Amino acid sequence: MMDEPALAAEEDSIRSNLTKQEMFVRQFANRFLTYEGIGVLLLDSEFRIVEVSEMVCSLFGCKRTDIIDQSAEKWFDSLSLHPKPFGRSLLEGDTFRNRVMNWKLDKHNHKLMLDGEVLQDKGAIKGAFVLFRDVSHLLTLEEQIRRSDRLKTIGQIAAGTAHEIRNPLTAIKGFMQLLNKSLADRSMEKEQEFVGIVLSELERVNDLVSEFLLLSKPKEIRLVSMRVGLVLQEILPMIRNEALLHNVTVLYYPKPELAPILADKEQLKQVFLNLGKNAIEAMDGGGTLIIRDYHDPYETDKIAVEISDTGSGIDAEALEKVFDPFFTTKPQGTGLGLSVCQRIVHDLGGSIEVSSDEGGTRFIVKLPCASGTDD
């Protein structure tokens, strides 16, 4: 048998190791509760919230002190979550993995993946935990890659066909102009009207081919450091002139202290002008165009530019297709403007997002910060 001093020493050693282990587990738990990438919700056997991480509180716009000791069902009701993401069956062993949940907070749409598991002690279920992962940016990136692949395919087709289309167009346009002059000399006004329609439609086809070529052969990108606010200020007069024609008010909220971005100024102007014009045209009968620039709260190495309108919004089915080539809701639209904008922003190392509801539509362009000074 082990003598008493040896036994006491072993017990002290075990106690010391347990204390050290508990300390590390406690430190890990505390760190995990403040981790930004994954949120956690701890539940007791009565389905009450025992602990909640900062990420979950931030995601759902609530305070920790307001939901601790509260029934999870009551919390769901306060958030108007219908259907509920999970129920008391979790405490009966009904675990789940990668359950999808859609959540919207302050016009930001979040797609969440939830994992639920039980906590057991000697085979008896004492509670449960649910992990929350915000995969919105990953899904957005996947969709951008798919759209980029489609644009690449269309670009390859355009490279082989656009010039072949433009050559006969030029010849047809030239002969129609000669015919128009001949008709004018003979005072054949009715026939001239027909020729005018043909020339107008030829111009539309030529514009379409020009946009088509933008997809097939991107311009050379010249990346320089600049302030996004200066770029916006250069195009604001053009946007305001367009807005006057449609009874639209333009509001710009600048932030001069923002870090410089790395971009091509002329191509960036094309993106902002296109988004601004689209927003103005979406407000048939007047409204307000709002432009903001700010540091992106989710990607801190990016500067965001938000262009939003107060129109009637875009329905969910159309919203999923707005960046698809040739998709348009405009009677005279080509459906290539937003595709070109997306390609330009992607080539600049950024991203473009869209959200919409009955209160209007919002486009957010995110661009990488530059390490140097502004241009």
GUVO-70532 format. One record per residue (C-alpha): residue in one letter; x, y, z. Coordinates in steps of 0.25 Angstrom, whole numbers, padded with zeros to 4 digits, always signed. Layout:
BEGIN
aXYZ;...
***
This chain:
BEGIN
m+0000+0000+0000;m+0004+0014-0003;d+0008+0022+0010;e+0000+0034+0014;p+0010+0045+0010;a+0011+0038-0004;l-0004+0037-0005;a-0005+0052-0001;a+0005+0056-0011;e-0002+0048-0022;e-0015+0055-0019;d-0009+0069-0019;s-0003+0065-0033;i-0017+0061-0038;r-0023+0073-0032;s-0013+0082-0038;n-0014+0076-0052;l-0030+0077-0051;t-0028+0091-0047;k-0019+0094-0059;q-0028+0087-0068;e-0040+0094-0063;m-0033+0107-0065;f-0030+0104-0080;v-0044+0100-0082;r-0050+0112-0076;q-0040+0121-0084;f-0044+0114-0097;a-0059+0116-0093;n-0057+0130-0090;r-0050+0132-0103;f-0060+0125-0111;l-0071+0133-0106;t-0064+0146-0112;y-0060+0139-0125;e-0066+0146-0137;g-0066+0135-0147;i-0075+0125-0139;g-0087+0128-0130;v-0091+0119-0119;l-0104+0118-0111;l-0104+0109-0098;l-0118+0103-0093;d-0121+0096-0080;s-0131+0084-0079;e-0143+0094-0078;f-0139+0100-0091;r-0135+0113-0085;i-0123+0121-0090;v-0111+0119-0080;e-0100+0126-0089;v-0099+0133-0102;s-0087+0138-0110;e-0085+0153-0115;m-0086+0148-0129;v-0100+0143-0127;c-0104+0156-0120;s-0098+0165-0131;l-0104+0157-0142;f-0118+0157-0136;g-0117+0171-0130;c-0120+0168-0116;k-0113+0169-0102;r-0107+0157-0094;t-0114+0162-0081;d-0127+0163-0088;i-0128+0148-0092;i-0120+0141-0081;d-0129+0132-0073;q-0140+0134-0084;s-0147+0123-0091;a-0142+0121-0105;e-0156+0120-0110;k-0159+0134-0104;w-0146+0139-0110;f-0150+0134-0124;d-0164+0141-0122;s-0157+0154-0119;l-0150+0153-0132;s-0162+0149-0140;l-0155+0136-0145;h-0165+0128-0152;p-0163+0116-0154;k-0154+0115-0142;p-0140+0110-0145;f-0140+0099-0135;g-0149+0094-0124;r-0150+0086-0111;s-0148+0073-0118;l-0133+0076-0118;l-0133+0073-0103;e-0139+0059-0107;g-0127+0056-0116;d-0132+0062-0129;t-0118+0068-0133;f-0116+0074-0146;r-0104+0079-0155;n-0103+0090-0165;r-0118+0094-0164;v-0120+0107-0172;m-0126+0119-0166;n-0129+0133-0173;w-0128+0145-0165;k-0130+0160-0168;l-0125+0171-0159;d-0124+0186-0163;k-0126+0182-0178;h-0114+0172-0177;n-0118+0158-0182;h-0111+0147-0174;k-0110+0133-0178;l-0107+0124-0166;m-0103+0110-0164;l-0107+0104-0150;d-0102+0092-0143;g-0109+0086-0131;e-0104+0076-0121;v-0108+0071-0107;l-0099+0072-0094;q-0100+0059-0086;d-0095+0055-0072;k-0094+0040-0070;g-0104+0037-0081;a-0114+0047-0077;i-0117+0060-0085;k-0114+0072-0077;g-0115+0083-0088;a-0111+0086-0102;f-0103+0096-0110;v-0105+0102-0124;l-0094+0107-0133;f-0097+0119-0142;r-0088+0121-0155;d-0091+0133-0164;v-0088+0128-0178;s-0094+0139-0186;h-0080+0144-0191;l-0076+0130-0195;l-0089+0128-0203;t-0088+0142-0209;l-0073+0138-0213;e-0078+0125-0220;e-0089+0133-0227;q-0079+0143-0232;i-0070+0132-0237;r-0082+0125-0245;r-0085+0138-0251;s-0071+0141-0254;d-0070+0128-0262;r-0083+0131-0269;l-0077+0145-0273;k-0064+0138-0278;t-0072+0129-0287;i-0080+0140-0293;g-0067+0148-0294;q-0061+0137-0302;i-0073+0136-0311;a-0073+0151-0313;a-0059+0152-0317;g-0062+0143-0329;t-0075+0149-0333;a-0076+0164-0329;h-0066+0169-0340;e-0073+0161-0350;i-0086+0167-0347;r-0081+0181-0346;n-0075+0181-0360;p-0088+0178-0368;l-0095+0188-0358;t-0086+0199-0363;a-0089+0196-0378;i-0104+0195-0375;k-0104+0208-0368;g-0096+0215-0379;f-0105+0211-0390;m-0118+0215-0381;q-0112+0229-0379;l-0110+0230-0395;l-0124+0225-0397;n-0129+0235-0387;k-0122+0246-0394;s-0128+0242-0407;l-0142+0241-0401;a-0140+0255-0396;d-0136+0261-0410;r-0149+0255-0415;s-0157+0260-0403;m-0162+0246-0400;e-0165+0249-0385;k-0172+0236-0382;e-0161+0227-0387;q-0151+0236-0379;e-0159+0233-0367;f-0157+0218-0369;v-0142+0219-0372;g-0141+0227-0359;i-0147+0216-0351;v-0137+0206-0358;l-0125+0215-0354;s-0130+0217-0340;e-0131+0201-0338;l-0117+0200-0345;e-0112+0209-0334;r-0118+0201-0323;v-0111+0188-0329;n-0098+0196-0330;d-0099+0200-0315;l-0102+0185-0312;v-0090+0181-0319;s-0081+0191-0312;e-0085+0186-0299;f-0083+0172-0303;l-0069+0176-0307;l-0067+0181-0293;l-0069+0167-0288;s-0060+0160-0298;k-0048+0170-0297;p-0047+0177-0284;k-0039+0190-0284;e-0025+0190-0278;i-0027+0193-0263;r-0018+0204-0257;l-0018+0202-0242;v-0015+0214-0234;s-0017+0219-0220;m-0028+0229-0219;r-0040+0234-0210;v-0053+0228-0214;g-0060+0241-0209;l-0052+0249-0220;v-0057+0239-0230;l-0071+0241-0226;q-0070+0256-0225;e-0065+0256-0240;i-0077+0249-0245;l-0088+0255-0236;p-0091+0267-0245;m-0094+0257-0256;i-0103+0249-0247;r-0110+0261-0242;n-0113+0266-0256;e-0119+0253-0259;a-0127+0253-0246;l-0133+0267-0250;l-0139+0261-0262;h-0146+0250-0254;n-0150+0259-0242;v-0140+0251-0233;t-0133+0257-0221;v-0118+0253-0219;l-0112+0252-0205;y-0098+0249-0203;y-0092+0246-0189;p-0077+0247-0191;k-0066+0242-0181;p-0053+0249-0184;e-0045+0241-0173;l-0047+0228-0181;a-0034+0221-0185;p-0030+0221-0200;i-0034+0210-0209;l-0027+0203-0220;a-0035+0204-0233;d-0035+0209-0248;k-0042+0223-0247;e-0049+0223-0261;q-0054+0209-0260;l-0059+0212-0246;k-0066+0224-0251;q-0073+0216-0261;v-0078+0206-0250;f-0084+0218-0241;l-0090+0225-0253;n-0097+0212-0257;l-0102+0209-0243;g-0107+0224-0241;k-0114+0224-0254;n-0121+0211-0252;a-0125+0216-0238;i-0131+0229-0244;e-0139+0221-0255;a-0144+0212-0244;m-0151+0224-0237;d-0162+0226-0248;g-0169+0239-0243;g-0158+0244-0234;g-0151+0240-0221;t-0137+0241-0214;l-0124+0235-0218;i-0115+0233-0206;i-0100+0231-0208;r-0091+0227-0196;d-0076+0223-0194;y-0071+0216-0182;h-0062+0205-0176;d-0068+0191-0178;p-0071+0186-0164;y-0069+0171-0168;e-0057+0173-0177;t-0049+0183-0171;d-0039+0184-0182;k-0050+0189-0192;i-0056+0202-0194;a-0071+0201-0197;v-0080+0210-0206;e-0095+0209-0205;i-0104+0214-0215;s-0119+0213-0211;d-0132+0218-0217;t-0146+0219-0211;g-0153+0212-0223;s-0163+0201-0222;g-0152+0191-0221;i-0148+0178-0229;d-0156+0165-0227;a-0148+0153-0221;e-0148+0145-0234;a-0143+0157-0242;l-0133+0160-0231;e-0125+0147-0233;k-0123+0150-0248;v-0120+0165-0248;f-0105+0162-0251;d-0108+0151-0262;p-0104+0156-0276;f-0116+0160-0284;f-0126+0160-0272;t-0133+0173-0272;t-0147+0179-0267;k-0145+0191-0276;p-0153+0191-0289;q-0141+0197-0296;g-0130+0191-0288;t-0119+0182-0293;g-0117+0174-0280;l-0102+0176-0280;g-0100+0189-0271;l-0099+0182-0258;s-0092+0170-0264;v-0081+0180-0268;c-0081+0187-0255;q-0079+0173-0248;r-0068+0169-0257;i-0061+0183-0255;v-0062+0182-0239;h-0057+0168-0239;d-0045+0171-0248;l-0042+0182-0237;g-0042+0172-0226;g-0055+0176-0221;s-0069+0171-0220;i-0083+0177-0223;e-0096+0173-0215;v-0110+0176-0216;s-0122+0176-0207;s-0137+0181-0209;d-0150+0182-0203;e-0163+0190-0204;g-0155+0202-0199;g-0145+0202-0210;t-0132+0196-0216;r-0118+0197-0210;f-0105+0193-0217;i-0092+0192-0209;v-0079+0193-0216;k-0067+0188-0208;l-0053+0191-0212;p-0039+0188-0206;c-0032+0198-0198;a-0018+0203-0203;s-0006+0203-0195;g+0000+0216-0200;t-0006+0230-0201;d-0017+0235-0209;d-0014+0239-0224;
***
